[in-house]
């Protein structure tokens, strides 16, 4: 579990991610910008399915990131300063996979 300034996220025993709180920048990862007072499940990359096999999650002020048990890193929410690690500054309301060194999609060997 991780608590940020305005939202919080937790992983279930099955490895899915649930978030609640402010969602003005998509930090709940459910493809909306509506706040939620109860946990909502974070969607999968591209907004389909769910984000699963997650080992840890961390919440910032307006964004969140999760690491899969396979070592992949996914982030969602505000990206004004490039904090999502996808070489843009556009907020994302669903998870995106963080780019690795040289803009390669992350893998356990390339994420440090």
LOLOGU-694635 format. One record per residue (C-alpha): residue number from 1; residue in one letter; x, y, z. Coordinates in steps of 0.1 Angstrom, whole numbers. Example, Ala and Ser with C-alpha at 12.3 -4.5 7.8 and 13.67 -1.06 7.14 Angstrom:
2
@n=1 res=A u=123 v=-45 w=78
@n=2 res=S u=137 v=-11 w=71
//
This chain:
112
@n=1 res=X u=0 v=0 w=0
@n=2 res=X u=11 v=36 w=-7
@n=3 res=X u=-5 v=69 w=2
@n=4 res=X u=2 v=101 w=-17
@n=5 res=X u=-8 v=137 w=-10
@n=6 res=X u=-44 v=132 w=-24
@n=7 res=X u=-48 v=95 w=-33
@n=8 res=X u=-39 v=61 w=-22
@n=9 res=X u=-33 v=27 w=-38
@n=10 res=X u=-30 v=-9 w=-26
@n=11 res=X u=-23 v=-43 w=-42
@n=12 res=X u=-46 v=-72 w=-36
@n=13 res=X u=-33 v=-107 w=-26
@n=14 res=X u=-40 v=-116 w=-63
@n=15 res=X u=-16 v=-88 w=-74
@n=16 res=X u=-43 v=-64 w=-88
@n=17 res=X u=-41 v=-27 w=-80
@n=18 res=X u=-69 v=-6 w=-64
@n=19 res=X u=-67 v=32 w=-59
@n=20 res=X u=-90 v=58 w=-43
@n=21 res=X u=-91 v=96 w=-36
@n=22 res=X u=-84 v=125 w=-59
@n=23 res=X u=-83 v=117 w=-96
@n=24 res=X u=-80 v=151 w=-113
@n=25 res=X u=-50 v=139 w=-133
@n=26 res=X u=-60 v=103 w=-138
@n=27 res=X u=-40 v=90 w=-108
@n=28 res=X u=-66 v=63 w=-100
@n=29 res=X u=-58 v=46 w=-134
@n=30 res=X u=-94 v=38 w=-142
@n=31 res=X u=-97 v=59 w=-174
@n=32 res=X u=-116 v=87 w=-157
@n=33 res=X u=-108 v=119 w=-138
@n=34 res=X u=-136 v=115 w=-113
@n=35 res=X u=-126 v=111 w=-77
@n=36 res=X u=-136 v=80 w=-57
@n=37 res=X u=-141 v=76 w=-20
@n=38 res=X u=-139 v=38 w=-24
@n=39 res=X u=-112 v=17 w=-41
@n=40 res=X u=-115 v=13 w=-79
@n=41 res=X u=-95 v=-12 w=-98
@n=42 res=X u=-66 v=1 w=-120
@n=43 res=X u=-71 v=-9 w=-156
@n=44 res=X u=-45 v=-26 w=-177
@n=45 res=X u=-21 v=-9 w=-202
@n=46 res=X u=-42 v=8 w=-229
@n=47 res=X u=-73 v=7 w=-207
@n=48 res=X u=-83 v=-29 w=-212
@n=49 res=X u=-84 v=-57 w=-186
@n=50 res=X u=-67 v=-50 w=-153
@n=51 res=X u=-32 v=-44 w=-141
@n=52 res=X u=-23 v=-77 w=-126
@n=53 res=X u=8 v=-96 w=-112
@n=54 res=X u=19 v=-64 w=-94
@n=55 res=X u=43 v=-68 w=-66
@n=56 res=X u=45 v=-32 w=-54
@n=57 res=X u=28 v=2 w=-59
@n=58 res=X u=39 v=37 w=-51
@n=59 res=X u=18 v=69 w=-51
@n=60 res=X u=31 v=104 w=-57
@n=61 res=X u=13 v=137 w=-56
@n=62 res=X u=-6 v=133 w=-88
@n=63 res=X u=7 v=100 w=-103
@n=64 res=X u=13 v=64 w=-93
@n=65 res=X u=36 v=36 w=-105
@n=66 res=X u=36 v=-1 w=-100
@n=67 res=X u=62 v=-28 w=-105
@n=68 res=X u=51 v=-62 w=-118
@n=69 res=X u=64 v=-95 w=-104
@n=70 res=X u=82 v=-99 w=-138
@n=71 res=X u=101 v=-66 w=-133
@n=72 res=X u=81 v=-43 w=-156
@n=73 res=X u=72 v=-8 w=-145
@n=74 res=X u=39 v=9 w=-152
@n=75 res=X u=29 v=45 w=-143
@n=76 res=X u=-3 v=66 w=-147
@n=77 res=X u=-15 v=101 w=-138
@n=78 res=X u=1 v=135 w=-142
@n=79 res=X u=31 v=137 w=-165
@n=80 res=X u=38 v=175 w=-166
@n=81 res=X u=75 v=169 w=-158
@n=82 res=X u=79 v=135 w=-175
@n=83 res=X u=75 v=115 w=-143
@n=84 res=X u=57 v=87 w=-161
@n=85 res=X u=89 v=78 w=-179
@n=86 res=X u=74 v=76 w=-214
@n=87 res=X u=92 v=105 w=-231
@n=88 res=X u=61 v=128 w=-231
@n=89 res=X u=45 v=153 w=-208
@n=90 res=X u=9 v=142 w=-214
@n=91 res=X u=-12 v=128 w=-185
@n=92 res=X u=-24 v=92 w=-188
@n=93 res=X u=-56 v=80 w=-172
@n=94 res=X u=-45 v=43 w=-175
@n=95 res=X u=-12 v=27 w=-169
@n=96 res=X u=16 v=29 w=-195
@n=97 res=X u=48 v=9 w=-195
@n=98 res=X u=78 v=29 w=-185
@n=99 res=X u=105 v=31 w=-213
@n=100 res=X u=139 v=16 w=-206
@n=101 res=X u=173 v=30 w=-215
@n=102 res=X u=173 v=44 w=-250
@n=103 res=X u=134 v=44 w=-252
@n=104 res=X u=132 v=6 w=-252
@n=105 res=X u=103 v=-9 w=-235
@n=106 res=X u=113 v=-19 w=-200
@n=107 res=X u=123 v=-54 w=-191
@n=108 res=X u=138 v=-69 w=-159
@n=109 res=X u=173 v=-65 w=-174
@n=110 res=X u=168 v=-29 w=-184
@n=111 res=X u=150 v=-14 w=-154
@n=112 res=X u=174 v=-4 w=-126
//
